[in-house]
Amino acid sequence: MITMEIKAVIFGSTGMIGKGVLYECLDSDSVKAVLVINRQTCGMKHPKLKEVIHKDFLDLSLLAVELSAYNTCYFCLGVSSAGLSEEAYRKITFDLTLSVANNLLKMNKAMTFCYISGAGTDSSEKGKRMWARVKGRTENALLALPFKKVYLFRPGYIQPKRGIRSRTGLYNAMYAVFTPLYSVLKLFRGLVTDTGSLGKAMIQAVSTGSEKTILEVKDINVLAGLSNSHSL
């Protein structure tokens, strides 16, 4: 099996998903270097970790030399659509994502781009659910870019591990409700995953490749090496 040595840049490492991905990258022998781009520090130290505080994600030109040395982007930035207009949600979900992606392409077209999307994303961009349309538009636009490879991850409910907590109050409320049910939900690999498994799957997709470009919850768990549902 051919494996690739990963040098990863992570956007969103202070969030629940991004922090999970960061932990797995630091633990993985497949990942040789990690650069996190944050507006505020993630507060972590590690021999293979470098952090850059950068306020304007729409302009990465000052980081061009630095970013060109990395071959993988794990894009974990995102917000809940709750309470947002479609325009406001699009600016963060579509405009920001595509701006970062296009900036990275100028620096390194050999990069692999991994994007955290969501279960139920609408690839047709015509459905009734606003967030699903915007996510679908974002996915489609990323797939049209000439990266070496694009992987789109569509998790559903994600169980936080290793003490990670979401900064979104709504998600923490869901966490309180679903945690007692998790032992039952994890019997169905197509419904739930966890922050560690998602991080492992994202690393595995880049390191050894994945036949699928769009990875649903079950695909994520299989790629993470969960040969049976009880491994969750």
Summary of the structure (lengths in Angstrom):
residues: 232
radius of gyration: 16.7
end to end distance: 25.0
largest distance: 48.3
contacts: 754
relative contact order: 0.16
helix: 41%
strand: 18%
